[in-house]
Amino acid sequence: MAESIAKFVQSAEVKHAQSVMRAIAHPLRLRIVEFIHRNGNINVNRIYGELKLEQSIASQHLRILRDADLVTTRRDGKFIYYSLNYPKIEKVTAAVKRFFTAN
């Protein structure tokens, strides 16, 4: 039993879940997600400009959100646009609700 639990905890699914939860647990990333939600498909320059973030800080947090598959990107020439991956966010929200309502 202990060996199977150890394998589960080290599984790719658990590691991905950990990165997703880490991504959405940060207050600044939550602000970024909310900003993208309010504005839809939005240019990265507007994200860091309107949230008054340094470009490097915004890029670092957006990379974490991309790696967790919570945002998607679209390139138009030299501009990168971000939008939320709503199906993924809905799955994460449902999983968290199930976890906290389980008996």
Buried (B, 14 or more C-beta within 10 A) or exposed (E): EEEEEEEEEEEEEEEEBEBBEEBBEBEEBEBBBEBBEEBEEBBBEBBBEEBEBEEEEBBEBBEBBBBBBBBBEEEEEEEBBBBBBEEBBEEBEEEEEEEEEEE
